[in-house]
Amino acid sequence: MTATALVAGVGTSVAAPAGAAAYNQECGTGYKQVNQIPIPDRGAVFLAYNAATGKNCVVTKRNSSTGSPLWVGSWLQRDKDLKSKQEQYGFFTSYSGPVYLDARSKCVDWGGEIDGYVVARYKTNCGTLAVLGTEHGR
């Protein structure tokens, strides 16, 4: 029965749950979302890139902007370059960031946190191979 359920699900798409975090140009004009990390039941971290400026941007968004502020953070750095790290942490009702970093043709490490749930990706979005949802390229 499990195999049937898996086969039946192949090729279908599932809509994001109502109220799920979505990137809405929080980084500004010219930035396109190139990657994301879900934070289960809390929100998501979004990586965006501006090809004209060569800058990356990270925003961590909660699923809902109502209710009490929670501890939310966003960070971004060139791969393994701690001196380049840009970050913002604090108590927010909707999102943390945006944080920006010039990383044209460089891999980036990035992540975020919502209320103690931490997620991150390392050595992603390197150079010109980016496809939304992949681990390599911009």
DSSP file (Angstrom, degrees, kcal/mol; ACC not computed):
  #  RESIDUE AA STRUCTURE BP1 BP2  ACC     N-H-->O    O-->H-N    N-H-->O    O-->H-N    TCO  KAPPA ALPHA  PHI   PSI    X-CA   Y-CA   Z-CA
    1    1 A M     >        0   0    0      0, 0.0     4,-1.9     0, 0.0     5,-0.1   0.000 360.0 360.0 360.0 -37.0    0.0    0.0    0.0
    2    2 A T  H  >  +     0   0    0      1,-0.2     4,-2.2     2,-0.2     5,-0.2   0.913 360.0  52.5 -64.5 -41.6    2.9    2.4    0.7
    3    3 A A  H  > S+     0   0    0      1,-0.2     4,-2.7     2,-0.2     5,-0.2   0.897 108.1  51.5 -61.6 -40.6    4.4    1.7   -2.7
    4    4 A T  H  > S+     0   0    0      1,-0.2     4,-2.7     2,-0.2    -1,-0.2   0.913 109.3  50.1 -62.2 -42.5    1.1    2.5   -4.4
    5    5 A A  H  X S+     0   0    0     -4,-1.9     4,-1.2     2,-0.2    -1,-0.2   0.891 112.0  48.0 -63.9 -38.9    0.9    5.8   -2.5
    6    6 A L  H  X S+     0   0    0     -4,-2.2     4,-0.6     2,-0.2     3,-0.3   0.928 113.3  46.4 -68.4 -44.5    4.4    6.7   -3.5
    7    7 A V  H >< S+     0   0    0     -4,-2.7     3,-1.2     1,-0.2    -2,-0.2   0.911 110.0  54.2 -64.2 -42.0    3.9    5.9   -7.2
    8    8 A A  H 3< S+     0   0    0     -4,-2.7    -1,-0.2     1,-0.3    -2,-0.2   0.802 107.1  52.9 -61.7 -28.3    0.6    7.8   -7.2
    9    9 A G  H >< S+     0   0    0     -4,-1.2     3,-1.7    -3,-0.3    -1,-0.3   0.605  81.0 113.4 -84.2 -11.8    2.3   10.9   -5.9
   10   10 A V  T << S+     0   0    0     -3,-1.2     3,-0.1    -4,-0.6    -3,-0.0  -0.397  85.6  10.2 -65.1 132.0    5.0   10.9   -8.5
   11   11 A G  T 3  S+     0   0    0      1,-0.3     2,-0.3    -2,-0.1    -1,-0.3   0.415 100.5 117.4  82.7  -2.2    4.8   14.0  -10.8
   12   12 A T    <   -     0   0    0     -3,-1.7     2,-0.4     2,-0.0    -1,-0.3  -0.661  55.0-140.0 -94.7 155.3    2.2   15.7   -8.7
   13   13 A S        -     0   0    0     -2,-0.3     2,-0.5    -3,-0.1    -3,-0.0  -0.893   5.6-148.4-114.5 147.6    2.7   19.0   -7.0
   14   14 A V        -     0   0    0     -2,-0.4     2,-0.0     3,-0.0    -2,-0.0  -0.956  18.6-127.3-116.1 126.9    1.6   20.0   -3.6
   15   15 A A        -     0   0    0     -2,-0.5     3,-0.1     1,-0.1     0, 0.0  -0.362  34.5 -97.6 -68.5 149.5    0.7   23.6   -2.8
   16   16 A A        -     0   0    0      1,-0.1    -1,-0.1     4,-0.1     3,-0.1  -0.390  51.3 -93.5 -63.6 144.7    2.3   25.3    0.1
   17   17 A P    >   -     0   0    0      0, 0.0     3,-2.2     0, 0.0    -1,-0.1  -0.242  50.5 -89.0 -59.5 148.3    0.2   25.2    3.2
   18   18 A A  T 3  S+     0   0    0      1,-0.3     3,-0.1    -3,-0.1    45,-0.0  -0.337 117.1  23.2 -56.6 135.7   -2.0   28.3    3.8
   19   19 A G  T 3  S+     0   0    0      1,-0.3    -1,-0.3    -3,-0.1     2,-0.1   0.468  88.1 148.2  85.3   1.3   -0.1   30.8    5.7
   20   20 A A    <   -     0   0    0     -3,-2.2    -1,-0.3     1,-0.1    42,-0.1  -0.404  57.0 -97.0 -69.7 146.8    3.3   29.4    4.7
   21   21 A A        -     0   0    0     40,-0.2     2,-0.3    -3,-0.1    42,-0.1  -0.338  45.5-175.1 -62.4 142.0    6.1   32.0    4.4
   22   22 A A        -     0   0    0     -3,-0.1     2,-0.4    22,-0.1    24,-0.1  -0.993  31.2-108.7-139.3 145.5    6.8   33.3    0.9
   23   23 A Y        +     0   0    0     -2,-0.3    10,-0.1     1,-0.1    22,-0.0  -0.622  35.0 176.6 -74.2 125.5    9.5   35.6   -0.5
   24   24 A N        -     0   0    0     -2,-0.4    -1,-0.1     0, 0.0    -2,-0.0  -0.325  63.4 -79.6-128.2  49.1    7.9   38.9   -1.4
   25   25 A Q  S >  S+     0   0    0      1,-0.1     3,-1.3     6,-0.1     6,-0.1   0.790  74.7 152.7  61.9  31.0   10.8   41.0   -2.6
   26   26 A E  T 3  S+     0   0    0      1,-0.3    -1,-0.1     2,-0.0     3,-0.1   0.777  71.1  58.0 -60.9 -24.5   11.9   41.8    1.0
   27   27 A C  T 3  S-     0   0    0      1,-0.3    -1,-0.3     4,-0.1     2,-0.2   0.679 114.2-118.2 -79.6 -17.3   15.5   42.2   -0.4
   28   28 A G    X   -     0   0    0     -3,-1.3     3,-1.5     3,-0.1    -1,-0.3  -0.497  50.6 -17.7 111.0-180.0   14.3   45.0   -2.8
   29   29 A T  T 3  S+     0   0    0      1,-0.2     3,-0.1    -2,-0.2    -4,-0.0  -0.317 123.1  22.6 -63.0 137.4   14.1   45.6   -6.5
   30   30 A G  T 3  S+     0   0    0      1,-0.3     2,-0.5    22,-0.0    21,-0.4   0.282  90.6 119.3  91.8 -10.5   16.3   43.4   -8.7
   31   31 A Y    <   -     0   0    0     -3,-1.5     2,-0.4    19,-0.2    -1,-0.3  -0.780  42.7-168.0 -92.9 128.8   16.6   40.5   -6.2
   32   32 A K  E     -A   49   0A   0     17,-2.4    17,-2.2    -2,-0.5     2,-0.2  -0.941  28.5-110.5-115.3 137.4   15.3   37.2   -7.3
   33   33 A Q  E     +A   48   0A   0     -2,-0.4    15,-0.3    15,-0.2    99,-0.1  -0.457  39.9 167.7 -63.8 130.5   14.8   34.2   -5.0
   34   34 A V  E     +     0   0A   0     13,-3.0    99,-0.8     1,-0.4   100,-0.4   0.479  61.0   4.1-121.7 -10.3   17.4   31.5   -5.8
   35   35 A N  E     -A   47   0A   0     12,-1.5    12,-2.4    97,-0.2    -1,-0.4  -0.981  56.8-169.5-165.8 162.4   17.1   29.1   -2.9
   36   36 A Q  E     -A   46   0A   0     -2,-0.3    10,-0.2    10,-0.2     8,-0.0  -0.985  12.8-151.8-158.3 156.0   15.2   28.5    0.3
   37   37 A I  E     -A   45   0A   0      8,-2.4     8,-2.7    -2,-0.3     2,-0.1  -0.987  23.7-135.7-128.7 119.9   15.2   26.4    3.5
   38   38 A P  E     -A   44   0A   0      0, 0.0     6,-0.3     0, 0.0    -2,-0.0  -0.467   4.7-153.4 -72.1 147.3   11.9   25.5    5.2
   39   39 A I  E >>  -A   43   0A   0      4,-3.1     4,-2.5    -2,-0.1     3,-2.5  -0.925  35.4-116.5-116.6 100.6   11.7   25.8    9.0
   40   40 A P  T 34 S-     0   0    0      0, 0.0     4,-0.1     0, 0.0    77,-0.0  -0.021  86.6  -8.7 -48.6 130.7    8.9   23.3    9.8
   41   41 A D  T 34 S+     0   0    0      1,-0.1    22,-0.0     2,-0.1   -21,-0.0   0.549 133.4  63.1  61.7  11.1    5.8   24.8   11.3
   42   42 A R  T <4 S-     0   0    0     -3,-2.5    21,-3.0     1,-0.3    22,-0.4   0.668 103.6 -89.3-128.1 -44.2    7.6   28.2   11.7
   43   43 A G  E  <  -AB  39  62A   0     -4,-2.5    -4,-3.1    19,-0.3    -1,-0.3  -0.934  41.4 -84.2 163.6-142.5    8.6   29.7    8.3
   44   44 A A  E     -AB  38  61A   0     17,-2.2    17,-2.9    -2,-0.3     2,-0.5  -0.988  17.4-124.3-161.1 158.9   11.5   29.7    5.9
   45   45 A V  E     -AB  37  60A   0     -8,-2.7    -8,-2.4    -2,-0.3     2,-0.4  -0.947  29.7-158.1-109.3 131.8   14.8   31.2    5.1
   46   46 A F  E     -AB  36  59A   0     13,-3.2    13,-1.9    -2,-0.5     2,-0.5  -0.926   8.7-158.8-117.0 134.9   15.1   32.7    1.6
   47   47 A L  E     -AB  35  58A   0    -12,-2.4   -13,-3.0    -2,-0.4   -12,-1.5  -0.951  17.8-179.0-108.0 127.6   18.3   33.4   -0.4
   48   48 A A  E     -AB  33  57A   0      9,-2.9     9,-2.2    -2,-0.5     2,-0.4  -0.872   9.7-155.9-124.2 158.7   18.0   36.0   -3.2
   49   49 A Y  E     -AB  32  56A   0    -17,-2.2   -17,-2.4    -2,-0.3     2,-0.6  -0.996  10.4-151.9-138.9 140.9   20.5   37.3   -5.7
   50   50 A N  E  >> - B   0  55A   0      5,-2.5     4,-2.5    -2,-0.4     5,-0.8  -0.932   7.0-166.1-112.3 106.3   20.8   40.5   -7.7
   51   51 A A  T  45S+     0   0    0     -2,-0.6    -1,-0.1   -21,-0.4   -20,-0.1   0.802  86.5  57.2 -63.2 -30.1   22.7   39.8  -11.0
   52   52 A A  T  45S+     0   0    0    -22,-0.3    -1,-0.2     1,-0.2   -22,-0.0   0.860 120.6  26.3 -70.1 -35.4   23.2   43.5  -11.6
   53   53 A T  T  45S-     0   0    0     -3,-0.5    -2,-0.2     2,-0.2    -1,-0.2   0.633  97.0-128.3-103.3 -16.8   25.0   44.2   -8.3
   54   54 A G  T  <5 +     0   0    0     -4,-2.5    49,-2.1     1,-0.3    50,-0.4   0.650  62.4 138.8  76.6  14.7   26.5   40.7   -7.6
   55   55 A K  E   < -BC  50 102A   0     -5,-0.8    -5,-2.5    47,-0.2    -1,-0.3  -0.742  42.4-151.4-100.1 142.9   24.9   40.8   -4.1
   56   56 A N  E     -BC  49 101A   0     45,-3.2    45,-1.9    -2,-0.3     2,-0.3  -0.672  12.4-162.4 -97.9 160.9   23.2   38.0   -2.2
   57   57 A C  E     -BC  48 100A   0     -9,-2.2    -9,-2.9    -2,-0.3     2,-0.4  -0.995   5.3-159.4-146.6 140.7   20.5   38.6    0.3
   58   58 A V  E     +BC  47  99A   0     41,-2.1    41,-1.9    -2,-0.3     2,-0.4  -0.982  10.3 176.3-125.0 136.8   19.0   36.5    3.1
   59   59 A V  E     -B   46   0A   0    -13,-1.9   -13,-3.2    -2,-0.4     2,-0.6  -0.999  16.4-154.2-134.9 134.0   15.6   37.0    4.8
   60   60 A T  E     -BC  45  96A   0     36,-2.1    36,-2.5    -2,-0.4     2,-0.4  -0.955  21.3-168.9-109.4 119.7   14.1   34.7    7.4
   61   61 A K  E     -BC  44  95A   0    -17,-2.9   -17,-2.2    -2,-0.6    34,-0.2  -0.885  16.4-135.2-116.4 138.4   10.3   34.9    7.4
   62   62 A R  E     -B   43   0A   0     32,-3.1   -19,-0.3    -2,-0.4   -20,-0.1  -0.509  24.9-120.1 -78.9 155.2    7.7   33.6    9.9
   63   63 A N  S    S+     0   0    0    -21,-3.0     2,-0.4    -2,-0.2   -20,-0.1   0.824 100.0  28.2 -63.3 -31.5    4.6   31.9    8.6
   64   64 A S        -     0   0    0    -22,-0.4    -1,-0.1     2,-0.1    -2,-0.1  -0.985  59.7-156.2-134.4 142.3    2.5   34.5   10.3
   65   65 A S  S    S+     0   0    0     -2,-0.4     2,-0.3    -3,-0.1    29,-0.1   0.148  71.9  91.8-101.4  19.2    3.1   38.1   11.1
   66   66 A T        +     0   0    0     28,-0.1     2,-0.1     2,-0.0    -2,-0.1  -0.748  67.3  35.0-107.6 160.2    0.5   38.1   13.9
   67   67 A G  S    S-     0   0    0     -2,-0.3     3,-0.1     2,-0.0     0, 0.0  -0.461  99.4 -19.5  96.4-170.8    1.1   37.3   17.5
   68   68 A S  S    S-     0   0    0     -2,-0.1    24,-0.1     1,-0.1     2,-0.1  -0.350  74.3 -95.5 -73.6 150.1    4.0   38.0   19.8
   69   69 A P        -     0   0    0      0, 0.0     2,-0.3     0, 0.0    24,-0.2  -0.387  43.3-161.6 -61.3 142.9    7.5   38.7   18.6
   70   70 A L  E     -D   92   0B   0     22,-2.4    22,-2.7    -3,-0.1     2,-0.5  -0.845  32.1 -88.9-121.3 161.2    9.8   35.7   18.4
   71   71 A W  E     +D   91   0B   0     -2,-0.3    44,-3.5    20,-0.2     2,-0.4  -0.616  56.4 172.4 -70.6 117.9   13.6   35.4   18.2
   72   72 A V  E     -DE  90 114B   0     18,-3.1    18,-1.7    -2,-0.5     2,-0.3  -0.991   6.9-179.3-133.3 137.9   14.3   35.4   14.5
   73   73 A G  E     -DE  89 113B   0     40,-2.4    40,-1.9    -2,-0.4     2,-0.3  -0.972  13.7-168.7-141.0 155.4   17.7   35.6   12.7
   74   74 A S  E     +DE  88 112B   0     14,-2.2    14,-2.4    -2,-0.3     2,-0.3  -0.994  12.6 176.2-138.2 140.8   19.3   35.7    9.3
   75   75 A W  E     +DE  87 111B   0     36,-2.2    36,-1.9    -2,-0.3     2,-0.3  -0.990   6.3 178.4-147.4 157.1   23.0   35.2    8.3
   76   76 A L  E     +DE  86 110B   0     10,-2.2    10,-2.9    -2,-0.3     2,-0.3  -0.976   7.5 161.9-157.3 137.2   25.1   35.1    5.2
   77   77 A Q  E     - E   0 109B   0     32,-2.5    32,-2.9    -2,-0.3     2,-0.1  -0.988  45.3 -93.2-153.0 158.0   28.8   34.7    4.4
   78   78 A R  E >  S- E   0 108B   0      3,-0.4     3,-2.9    -2,-0.3    30,-0.3  -0.501  75.2 -69.8 -66.1 145.6   31.1   33.8    1.6
   79   79 A D  T 3  S-     0   0    0     28,-2.5    -1,-0.2     1,-0.3    28,-0.1  -0.104 114.2 -14.8 -46.7 120.1   31.9   30.0    1.9
   80   80 A K  T 3  S+     0   0    0      1,-0.1     2,-0.8    -3,-0.1    -1,-0.3   0.607 102.5 124.0  61.4  17.2   34.1   29.5    5.0
   81   81 A D    X   +     0   0    0     -3,-2.9     3,-1.7     1,-0.2    -3,-0.4  -0.760  32.7 176.4-109.2  85.3   34.9   33.2    5.3
   82   82 A L  G >  S+     0   0    0     -2,-0.8     3,-1.2     1,-0.3    -1,-0.2   0.785  76.5  64.4 -60.8 -28.3   33.8   34.1    8.8
   83   83 A K  G 3  S+     0   0    0      1,-0.3    -1,-0.3    -3,-0.1    -2,-0.0   0.736  99.6  53.7 -68.3 -20.5   35.1   37.7    8.3
   84   84 A S  G <  S+     0   0    0     -3,-1.7    -1,-0.3    -6,-0.2    -2,-0.2   0.502  80.4 132.4 -89.0  -3.7   32.5   38.3    5.6
   85   85 A K    <   -     0   0    0     -3,-1.2     2,-0.4    -4,-0.3    -8,-0.2  -0.217  34.0-172.3 -61.2 131.3   29.6   37.2    7.8
   86   86 A Q  E     +D   76   0B   0    -10,-2.9   -10,-2.2    13,-0.1     2,-0.3  -0.972  16.1 163.5-119.2 137.0   26.6   39.5    7.8
   87   87 A E  E     -D   75   0B   0     -2,-0.4     2,-0.3   -12,-0.2   -12,-0.2  -0.991  26.9-164.8-153.4 158.0   23.8   38.8   10.3
   88   88 A Q  E     +D   74   0B   0    -14,-2.4   -14,-2.2    -2,-0.3     2,-0.3  -0.944  16.1 170.6-146.3 126.3   20.7   40.2   12.0
   89   89 A Y  E     +D   73   0B   0     -2,-0.3     2,-0.3   -16,-0.2   -16,-0.2  -0.974  20.7 106.8-132.5 147.4   19.0   38.6   15.0
   90   90 A G  E     -D   72   0B   0    -18,-1.7   -18,-3.1    -2,-0.3     2,-0.7  -0.974  69.5 -56.5 170.6-174.2   16.3   40.0   17.3
   91   91 A F  E     +D   71   0B   0     -2,-0.3     2,-0.3   -20,-0.2   -20,-0.2  -0.831  61.1 166.4 -93.9 116.8   12.6   39.7   18.3
   92   92 A F  E     -D   70   0B   0    -22,-2.7   -22,-2.4    -2,-0.7     4,-0.1  -0.941  38.6-151.2-132.3 150.2   10.4   40.2   15.2
   93   93 A T  S    S+     0   0    0     -2,-0.3   -29,-0.1   -24,-0.2    -1,-0.1   0.737  96.0   8.4 -89.4 -25.8    6.8   39.6   14.4
   94   94 A S  S    S-     0   0    0      1,-0.3   -32,-3.1   -29,-0.1     2,-0.3   0.754 119.7 -16.1-122.9 -54.8    7.3   38.9   10.7
   95   95 A Y  E     -C   61   0A   0    -34,-0.2     2,-0.4     2,-0.1    -1,-0.3  -0.996  41.9-131.1-156.5 160.6   10.9   38.6    9.5
   96   96 A S  E     -C   60   0A   0    -36,-2.5   -36,-2.1    -2,-0.3     3,-0.2  -0.884  58.9 -22.6-109.2 143.3   14.6   39.1   10.1
   97   97 A G  E     -     0   0A   0     -2,-0.4   -38,-0.2     1,-0.3     2,-0.1  -0.601  19.3-143.4 105.4-170.4   16.8   40.8    7.5
   98   98 A P  E     +     0   0A   0      0, 0.0     2,-0.4     0, 0.0    -1,-0.3   0.434  41.4 178.9 -78.5 149.3   17.4   41.5    4.8
   99   99 A V  E     -C   58   0A   0    -41,-1.9   -41,-2.1    -3,-0.2     2,-0.3  -0.964  11.9-156.2-114.9 139.2   21.2   41.0    5.2
  100  100 A Y  E     +C   57   0A   0     -2,-0.4     2,-0.3   -43,-0.2   -43,-0.2  -0.827  15.5 175.3-119.8 151.0   23.3   41.6    2.1
  101  101 A L  E     -C   56   0A   0    -45,-1.9   -45,-3.2    -2,-0.3     2,-0.7  -0.937  31.3-126.9-155.5 131.3   26.7   40.4    0.9
  102  102 A D  E     +C   55   0A   0     -2,-0.3   -47,-0.2   -47,-0.2   -24,-0.1  -0.694  47.1 147.2 -75.7 116.6   28.7   40.9   -2.3
  103  103 A A    >   +     0   0    0    -49,-2.1     3,-2.3    -2,-0.7   -48,-0.1  -0.083  14.9 170.8-145.8  38.7   29.6   37.4   -3.4
  104  104 A R  T 3  S-     0   0    0    -50,-0.4     3,-0.1     1,-0.3    22,-0.0  -0.321  78.9  -0.3 -55.8 129.8   29.6   37.4   -7.2
  105  105 A S  T 3  S+     0   0    0      1,-0.2     2,-0.3    22,-0.2    -1,-0.3   0.685 112.6 112.9  61.6  21.6   31.0   34.1   -8.5
  106  106 A K    <   -     0   0    0     -3,-2.3    21,-0.3    19,-0.2    -1,-0.2  -0.904  69.8-117.3-120.4 150.4   31.5   32.9   -4.9
  107  107 A C        -     0   0    0     -2,-0.3   -28,-2.5    19,-0.2     2,-0.4  -0.537  34.8-148.0 -76.0 152.3   29.8   30.1   -3.0
  108  108 A V  E     -EF  78 124B   0     16,-2.6    16,-2.6   -30,-0.3     2,-0.4  -0.936  14.2-149.8-126.4 150.7   27.8   31.2    0.0
  109  109 A D  E     +E   77   0B   0    -32,-2.9   -32,-2.5    -2,-0.4     2,-0.3  -0.935  35.3 158.7-108.2 138.5   27.0   29.8    3.4
  110  110 A W  E     +EF  76 121B   0     11,-2.6    11,-2.8    -2,-0.4     2,-0.3  -0.991   7.0 137.0-159.6 159.6   23.6   31.0    4.8
  111  111 A G  E     -EF  75 120B   0    -36,-1.9   -36,-2.2    -2,-0.3     2,-0.3  -0.985  21.7-144.9 179.1-170.9   20.8   30.2    7.2
  112  112 A G  E     -EF  74 119B   0      7,-2.2     7,-2.5    -2,-0.3     2,-0.3  -0.958   7.8-132.6-165.9-179.1   18.4   31.4    9.8
  113  113 A E  E     -EF  73 118B   0    -40,-1.9   -40,-2.4    -2,-0.3     2,-0.4  -0.998   6.2-169.3-150.0 141.4   16.5   30.8   13.0
  114  114 A I  E >  S-EF  72 117B   0      3,-1.8     3,-1.9    -2,-0.3   -42,-0.2  -0.945  78.8 -28.4-133.8 116.1   13.0   31.1   14.3
  115  115 A D  T 3  S-     0   0    0    -44,-3.5   -43,-0.1    -2,-0.4     3,-0.1   0.858 128.1 -41.2  50.6  46.0   12.4   30.6   18.0
  116  116 A G  T 3  S+     0   0    0    -45,-0.3     2,-0.7     1,-0.2    -1,-0.3   0.335 109.4 118.0  89.8  -7.3   15.3   28.2   18.5
  117  117 A Y  E <   -F  114   0B   0     -3,-1.9    -3,-1.8   -78,-0.0     2,-0.4  -0.857  48.2-166.3 -96.2 111.8   14.9   26.2   15.3
  118  118 A V  E     +F  113   0B   0     -2,-0.7     2,-0.3    -5,-0.2    -5,-0.2  -0.824  12.2 175.6-106.6 134.5   18.1   26.7   13.3
  119  119 A V  E     +F  112   0B   0     -7,-2.5    -7,-2.2    -2,-0.4     2,-0.3  -0.962   4.9 166.9-132.7 153.2   18.7   25.8    9.7
  120  120 A A  E     -F  111   0B   0     -2,-0.3     2,-0.3    -9,-0.2    -9,-0.2  -0.990  21.2-153.3-159.7 157.2   21.6   26.4    7.3
  121  121 A R  E     -F  110   0B   0    -11,-2.8   -11,-2.6    -2,-0.3     2,-0.4  -0.984  16.9-152.2-133.5 147.4   23.2   25.5    4.0
  122  122 A Y  E     +     0   0B   0     -2,-0.3   -13,-0.2   -13,-0.2   -14,-0.0  -0.934  65.8   4.5-126.5 144.2   26.9   25.6    3.2
  123  123 A K  E    S+     0   0B   0     -2,-0.4     2,-0.2     1,-0.2    -1,-0.2   0.928  89.9 142.6  52.6  55.8   28.8   26.1   -0.1
  124  124 A T  E     +F  108   0B   0    -16,-2.6   -16,-2.6    -3,-0.2    12,-0.3  -0.724  41.9  31.2-117.4 169.8   25.7   26.8   -2.2
  125  125 A N  S    S+     0   0    0     10,-0.3     2,-0.5    -2,-0.2   -19,-0.2   0.900  72.8 178.7  52.3  53.9   24.8   29.0   -5.1
  126  126 A C    >   -     0   0    0     -3,-0.2     3,-1.1   -19,-0.1    12,-0.3  -0.763  45.5 -44.3 -91.4 122.5   28.3   29.1   -6.6
  127  127 A G  T 3  S-     0   0    0     -2,-0.5    11,-0.6   -21,-0.3     3,-0.3  -0.288 108.0 -26.7  66.6-135.3   28.8   31.1   -9.8
  128  128 A T  T 3  S+     0   0    0      9,-0.2    -1,-0.2     1,-0.2     8,-0.0   0.175 108.3  90.5-108.5  16.6   26.4   30.9  -12.7
  129  129 A L    <   +     0   0    0     -3,-1.1    -1,-0.2     2,-0.0     7,-0.2   0.233  55.4 144.4 -95.9  15.3   24.8   27.4  -12.3
  130  130 A A        +     0   0    0     -3,-0.3     2,-0.3    -5,-0.1     8,-0.2  -0.265  17.9 167.5 -68.7 136.5   21.9   28.5  -10.1
  131  131 A V    >   -     0   0    0      5,-0.4     3,-2.4     6,-0.2     5,-0.1  -0.980  48.8 -93.7-139.0 134.9   18.6   26.8  -10.3
  132  132 A L  T 3  S+     0   0    0     -2,-0.3   -97,-0.2     1,-0.3     3,-0.1  -0.209 111.3  15.7 -50.6 128.9   15.9   27.4   -7.6
  133  133 A G  T 3  S+     0   0    0    -99,-0.8    -1,-0.3     1,-0.3     2,-0.2   0.453  99.3 117.9  87.6   1.2   16.1   24.7   -5.0
  134  134 A T    <   -     0   0    0     -3,-2.4    -1,-0.3  -100,-0.4    -9,-0.2  -0.544  66.1-131.5 -97.2 168.0   19.6   23.4   -6.0
  135  135 A E  S    S+     0   0    0     -2,-0.2     2,-0.4   -11,-0.1   -10,-0.3   0.595  87.0  53.5 -91.5 -12.4   22.7   23.3   -3.9
  136  136 A H  S    S+     0   0    0    -12,-0.3    -5,-0.4    -7,-0.2   -12,-0.1  -0.968  87.7  24.4-129.9 140.5   25.0   24.8   -6.5
  137  137 A G              0   0    0     -2,-0.4   -10,-0.3    -7,-0.2    -6,-0.2  -0.092 360.0 360.0 103.0 162.5   24.9   27.9   -8.6
  138  138 A R              0   0    0    -11,-0.6   -10,-0.2   -12,-0.3    -1,-0.1   0.345 360.0 360.0-117.3 360.0   23.3   31.4   -8.6
